[in-house]
């Protein structure tokens, strides 16, 4: 049988020998003998890059691109008719094929004539400063995997997020403030909680620092009177001595190194962070611009203004979160979506305006968007059929987000979906293309940004087909 088979002994032996030669030709992996040490000192990027910091306004849940960013006359024409083609539902049990047209009107804005929903009047005023991407795609049609894909490069848990990779590669421009800050919502944490600022397989020193939405924004930042000055310094030095001794006996414990570094940073932050979070010295005009005097926009405006103050003081990456997944409008979209837009539209636009007038927009990449969009057909919540109760199911195959600054074009619309705003069909920007583009803006090559964990190198962008979306670059 072996003699007549294509897998005879001769061919089997030849294949084995060829494999052995290939193995010998590989450069041997040298084991890491000396314990590694990591820091947050600023590092120059290997390539020219315009961005030095990033602020991401993450809208967990999936803002409806159909009602906000992607006008489709065909949906208006066919409103109430059956959808004519294949459709990717996430929840077939509540699905329908009835087309739901945009519930709000669109208007042209700026010299670019960018079409935006009437729900976003403040964004319309900065249309010529933003790039609107209408062709985003992750293809992982649920919140958790799509969130992982957009923020960590793959739809899997346990991986480092974008902010941790940037801090790992470039360090921090400030040694008195955290390099990576997460600003959370007073109503609660986002879906997945601390996974949004996790360092994954990277050393723990690169994880984000969660800042509370109310005072005290960081617990125990101000020492009690009896410990201020020399007593606190002596106490911290004694603690460091114990920690250094333990580290010598247990080299390579990066969690311990991160804890030691956080103690040192906390001491330096006592003045710097208190000042950074103090908005009392901001002008009345600035506070009005962010909507801080308005009860509806006060919270989000405060966090956007804090984000500007942080990057102004050298923080590398700031991410602003909503609670839970409040943009997940399966039902009552006609009341829920306007409420969400009312909270964030003015502060988000003010952030771009403020950065621009301070000369920071060219070096600060601003991002606004969620992990998905919505479908062009009605979803019924709990069997309700009233038009004022309906919503839209998930859509990760063609959705929108907007970005600004950091080396991107202004007044530019990139890509397109089909006539129903379901599938990206032109200039598709996959999640890995977006991440590759962000790294490029910071002067980093997505193919070469790696970190060795055990026997293998991990990457933020694992897909070999990832590309920098050069059409969006200024």
C-alpha positions in Angstrom: 0.0 0.0 0.0 2.8 2.4 0.9 4.6 1.6 -2.4 1.6 2.5 -4.5 0.5 5.4 -2.4 1.4 9.0 -3.0 2.6 9.0 0.6 5.2 6.3 0.2 8.2 6.0 2.4 10.4 7.9 0.0 8.1 10.9 -0.2 7.5 10.8 3.6 11.3 10.7 4.2 11.8 13.6 1.8 9.1 15.7 3.5 10.7 15.0 6.9 14.2 16.0 5.7 12.9 19.2 4.1 11.1 20.1 7.3 14.2 19.5 9.3 16.2 21.8 7.0 13.5 24.5 7.4 13.6 24.2 11.2 17.4 24.5 11.2 17.2 27.6 8.9 15.0 29.4 11.4 16.8 31.8 13.7 16.7 30.2 17.2 14.6 32.0 19.8 16.8 33.2 22.5 15.3 32.8 26.0 14.9 35.9 28.1 17.5 35.4 30.9 17.7 38.8 32.5 14.5 40.1 34.1 13.0 43.0 32.1 12.1 46.4 33.5 9.5 48.7 32.1 8.9 52.4 32.5 6.7 55.2 31.2 9.5 57.5 30.0 8.7 59.2 26.7 10.1 57.4 23.6 10.4 58.8 20.1 8.3 57.1 17.5 10.3 55.1 14.9 8.6 56.9 12.0 7.4 60.4 11.5 4.0 60.9 13.1 1.7 63.9 13.7 -0.3 62.6 16.6 1.1 62.8 20.1 -2.1 62.1 22.1 -5.5 60.6 21.6 -9.0 61.3 23.1 -11.5 58.6 22.4 -15.2 59.2 23.1 -16.5 55.7 23.1 -20.3 55.3 22.6 -20.9 51.8 23.8 -24.0 50.1 22.3 -23.9 51.2 18.7 -25.2 54.7 17.6 -27.6 54.4 14.6 -25.6 55.5 11.5 -28.9 55.5 9.6 -30.4 58.3 11.8 -27.2 60.2 12.5 -24.5 60.0 9.7 -25.6 58.0 6.7 -28.6 59.4 4.8 -30.2 57.0 2.3 -33.0 58.2 0.0 -33.9 54.6 -0.8 -34.9 54.0 2.8 -37.3 56.9 2.7 -38.7 55.8 -0.6 -39.3 52.2 0.6 -40.3 53.0 4.2 -42.6 50.3 5.5 -41.9 47.9 2.6 -40.1 44.5 3.0 -36.3 44.5 2.8 -35.5 43.0 -0.6 -32.3 41.2 0.1 -30.3 39.2 2.7 -30.0 40.8 6.1 -27.8 40.0 9.1 -29.9 40.0 12.2 -28.4 39.5 15.6 -31.7 38.6 17.2 -34.0 36.8 14.7 -36.6 36.2 17.4 -37.5 40.0 17.5 -36.6 40.7 13.8 -38.7 41.9 11.0 -38.1 42.7 7.4 -40.0 46.0 7.5 -37.8 48.9 6.4 -37.6 51.8 8.9 -36.5 55.1 7.2 -34.4 57.6 9.1 -36.6 59.2 11.8 -34.9 62.6 11.5 -33.9 64.9 8.7 -30.4 65.5 7.3 -28.8 68.8 6.5 -25.7 69.9 4.7 -23.0 71.6 6.8 -19.8 73.6 6.2 -18.0 74.3 3.0 -17.7 70.5 2.6 -21.5 70.1 2.5 -21.3 67.1 4.8 -24.7 65.6 5.5 -25.5 65.1 9.2 -28.7 64.5 11.2 -30.6 67.3 12.8 -29.9 65.5 16.1 -26.3 66.7 15.8 -26.4 70.5 15.3 -23.1 71.2 17.2 -21.2 68.6 15.2 -22.5 70.3 12.1 -20.7 73.5 13.1 -17.3 71.6 13.0 -18.0 69.5 9.9 -15.0 71.0 8.1 -12.7 69.8 10.9 -13.7 66.1 10.9 -13.4 63.0 8.9 -16.7 61.1 8.7 -16.1 57.4 8.1 -19.3 55.7 6.7 -17.8 52.3 5.9 -16.7 50.8 9.2 -16.9 47.1 9.7 -16.0 44.5 12.4 -18.3 41.7 11.3 -18.6 40.4 14.9 -22.3 41.1 15.2 -22.6 41.5 19.0 -21.4 44.0 21.5 -18.7 42.0 23.3 -16.8 40.6 20.3 -17.2 43.8 18.3 -15.9 45.9 21.2 -12.9 43.6 21.5 -12.2 43.7 17.8 -12.3 47.5 17.6 -10.2 48.1 20.7 -7.9 45.1 20.9 -7.6 44.0 17.2 -9.4 40.6 17.6 -12.8 39.6 18.9 -11.3 37.8 21.8 -11.0 38.7 25.5 -7.8 39.1 27.4 -5.9 41.2 24.9 -4.4 44.7 25.5 -6.4 47.7 24.3 -5.2 50.4 22.0 -4.3 52.8 24.8 -2.0 50.3 26.4 -0.2 49.7 23.1 0.4 53.4 22.6 1.8 53.8 26.1 3.9 50.7 25.7 5.4 52.0 22.4 5.7 55.7 23.3 5.6 56.2 27.0 4.1 59.2 28.6 4.8 62.9 28.0 4.1 63.5 31.7 5.7 61.7 34.7 3.2 63.4 37.1 0.0 62.1 35.6 -1.1 58.6 34.5 -0.2 57.9 30.8 -3.6 56.3 30.1 -6.8 57.6 31.7 -10.3 56.2 31.6 -13.1 58.7 32.4 -16.2 56.8 33.5 -19.9 57.8 33.7 -21.5 58.7 37.0 -24.4 56.3 36.2 -22.1 53.3 36.1 -19.2 51.5 34.3 -19.4 50.6 30.6 -20.3 47.0 29.6 -17.1 44.9 30.2 -15.9 47.3 32.9 -12.2 47.4 33.4 -11.5 45.3 30.3 -11.7 48.6 28.4 -8.4 49.8 30.0 -6.7 46.4 30.4 -3.1 45.9 29.4 -3.8 42.2 28.5 -0.5 40.5 27.7 1.5 43.7 28.1 3.2 44.5 31.4 0.7 45.8 34.0 2.4 49.2 34.1 0.7 50.0 30.7 -2.9 49.5 31.9 -5.2 52.5 32.2 -6.1 54.4 35.3 -9.8 54.7 36.0 -10.8 58.2 37.2 -14.1 58.5 39.0 -16.8 60.8 37.6 -17.3 62.6 40.9 -15.0 64.0 43.6 -12.7 62.6 44.8 -11.8 61.5 41.3 -8.9 59.4 42.6 -9.3 57.9 46.1 -6.7 58.7 48.7 -4.9 61.3 46.5 -4.7 63.8 49.3 -2.9 62.6 52.4 -4.2 63.3 55.9 -2.7 66.3 57.7 -0.5 64.1 60.0 1.2 62.5 57.0 1.9 65.4 54.8 5.4 66.3 53.9 8.3 64.4 55.5 6.3 61.7 57.3 4.7 60.6 54.0 8.0 60.7 52.1 9.6 58.5 54.8 6.7 56.1 54.8 6.8 55.7 51.0 10.6 55.2 51.0 10.2 52.4 53.6 7.5 50.8 51.5 9.7 51.0 48.4 12.6 49.4 50.3 10.4 46.4 51.2 9.1 46.2 47.6 12.6 46.4 46.1 13.8 43.6 48.3 10.9 41.4 47.4 11.4 42.2 43.7 15.0 41.1 43.9 13.9 37.7 45.3 11.1 37.4 42.7 12.4 39.0 39.4 10.0 39.5 36.5 6.8 40.1 38.5 5.6 43.0 36.4 2.4 43.4 38.5 4.7 44.2 41.5 6.7 46.6 39.4 3.5 48.3 38.2 2.4 48.6 41.8 5.7 50.2 42.9 5.5 52.6 40.0 2.0 53.5 40.9 3.1 54.4 44.4 5.7 56.7 43.1 3.3 58.2 40.6 0.7 58.7 43.3 3.1 60.8 45.3 3.9 63.0 42.3 0.2 63.2 41.3 -0.9 64.8 44.6 -0.3 68.3 43.2 -0.5 67.6 39.4 -3.7 65.6 39.3 -5.5 67.9 41.8 -4.7 70.8 39.5 -5.6 68.9 36.3 -9.1 68.0 37.6 -9.8 71.5 38.9 -12.0 73.4 36.4 -12.5 76.4 38.6 -9.8 78.4 36.7 -11.4 77.7 33.3 -13.2 80.8 31.9 -16.9 81.2 31.9 -16.9 81.1 28.1 -15.1 77.8 28.1 -17.5 76.3 30.5 -20.5 77.5 28.5 -18.9 76.1 25.3 -18.7 72.6 26.8 -22.3 72.9 28.2 -21.2 72.7 31.9 -23.8 75.2 32.9 -26.6 73.0 31.4 -27.8 70.1 33.6 -28.2 67.8 30.6 -24.7 68.3 29.2 -22.9 69.1 32.5 -21.4 65.6 33.1 -20.2 64.8 29.6 -19.0 68.4 29.2 -17.0 68.2 32.4 -15.3 65.0 31.3 -14.5 66.3 27.8 -13.0 69.4 29.4 -10.9 67.2 31.8 -9.8 65.2 28.8 -8.5 68.4 27.1 -6.7 69.4 30.3 -5.1 66.0 30.6 -3.7 65.9 27.1 -2.6 69.5 27.5 -0.5 68.3 30.5 1.1 65.4 28.7 -1.3 62.4 29.1 -1.0 60.1 26.1 -4.4 58.5 25.9 -7.8 59.4 27.4 -11.0 57.5 26.8 -14.4 58.8 27.8 -17.1 56.2 28.5 -20.9 56.1 28.8 -22.5 53.7 31.3 -23.5 50.2 30.2 -24.4 50.2 26.6 -26.7 53.2 26.4 -26.6 53.5 22.6 -28.1 50.1 22.2 -31.5 51.1 20.9 -33.4 47.9 20.2 -36.6 49.8 21.3 -37.9 53.3 21.7 -35.2 54.7 19.4 -37.3 57.8 18.7 -37.0 59.0 22.3 -33.8 57.3 23.4 -31.5 58.4 20.6 -32.3 62.2 20.9 -31.7 62.0 24.6 -28.2 60.5 24.1 -27.3 63.0 21.4 -28.5 65.9 23.6 -26.0 64.8 26.3 -22.9 64.5 24.1 -23.3 66.5 20.9 -22.3 69.9 22.4 -19.4 68.7 24.6 -17.9 66.6 21.8 -18.0 69.4 19.3 -16.6 71.8 22.0 -13.7 69.5 22.6 -12.6 69.7 18.9 -13.1 73.5 18.9 -11.2 74.0 22.1 -8.3 71.8 20.9 -8.2 73.7 17.7 -8.1 77.2 19.2 -5.3 76.1 21.6 -3.2 74.7 18.7 -3.6 71.1 20.0 -5.8 69.6 17.4 -3.0 68.9 14.9 -1.3 66.7 17.5 -4.3 65.2 19.2 -6.4 62.5 17.5 -10.0 62.7 18.5 -12.4 59.8 18.0 -16.2 59.5 18.4 -18.0 56.2 17.8 -19.2 52.9 19.1 -18.5 49.2 18.3 -21.4 48.9 15.8 -24.3 50.6 14.1 -27.9 49.6 13.5 -30.0 47.8 10.9 -32.4 49.5 8.4 -35.4 47.4 9.5 -37.7 47.5 12.5 -36.9 45.4 15.6 -39.8 44.8 18.0 -39.0 44.9 21.6 -41.1 42.4 23.8 -43.5 41.9 20.9 -44.6 45.6 20.9 -45.7 46.8 17.5 -46.4 50.5 18.2 -44.3 52.7 16.0 -43.1 54.8 19.0 -41.7 51.7 20.7 -39.7 50.1 17.9 -36.0 50.1 17.5 -33.1 48.7 15.4 -31.0 45.6 15.8 -27.2 45.4 15.6 -25.2 46.1 12.5 -21.4 45.6 12.4 -21.2 45.2 8.6 -21.5 48.9 7.7 -21.6 51.7 10.3 -20.2 55.2 10.9 -17.9 57.1 13.3 -16.1 60.4 13.1 -12.6 61.4 13.9 -10.6 64.6 13.8 -7.1 66.0 14.2 -3.8 64.1 14.6 -3.0 64.2 10.9 -6.4 63.5 9.4 -8.3 65.4 6.7 -11.0 67.8 7.7 -14.4 68.1 5.9 -13.9 64.7 4.4 -16.4 61.8 4.1 -14.8 58.4 3.6 -16.4 55.3 2.2 -20.0 54.3 1.6 -22.5 51.6 2.5 -25.1 50.1 0.1 -28.4 51.9 -0.6 -29.9 50.6 2.6 -26.9 51.4 4.9 -26.4 47.7 5.7 -23.1 46.6 4.2 -20.0 48.7 3.6 -19.4 48.5 -0.1 -16.9 51.3 -0.9 -13.6 52.2 0.9 -14.4 49.6 3.7 -12.5 50.3 6.9 -12.2 47.1 8.9 -11.4 47.4 12.6 -7.8 46.3 11.9 -7.5 49.0 9.2 -8.6 51.6 11.7 -6.1 50.4 14.3 -3.3 50.3 11.7 -4.2 53.9 10.7 -4.1 55.1 14.3 -0.7 53.6 14.9 0.6 55.2 11.6 -0.6 58.6 12.8 1.5 58.1 15.9 4.6 57.1 13.9 4.2 53.4 14.5 4.3 50.5 12.0 1.4 48.1 12.8 3.4 45.2 11.4 6.4 45.8 13.6 4.8 46.8 16.8 5.1 43.6 18.8 5.7 42.4 22.3 7.2 39.1 23.3 5.1 36.9 25.6 6.7 33.5 26.3 7.5 31.9 23.0 5.6 34.2 20.7 5.2 37.9 19.8 1.8 39.5 20.3 0.5 42.4 18.2 -2.3 44.8 18.3 -2.9 44.3 14.6 -2.7 40.6 13.9 -4.4 40.5 10.5 -1.8 40.5 7.6 -4.3 42.2 5.3 -4.5 45.3 7.5 -3.8 48.6 5.7 -3.3 52.2 6.6 -6.3 54.1 5.2 -4.1 56.7 3.4 -7.2 58.4 1.8 -8.0 59.9 5.3 -4.6 61.4 5.9 -4.1 65.1 5.6 
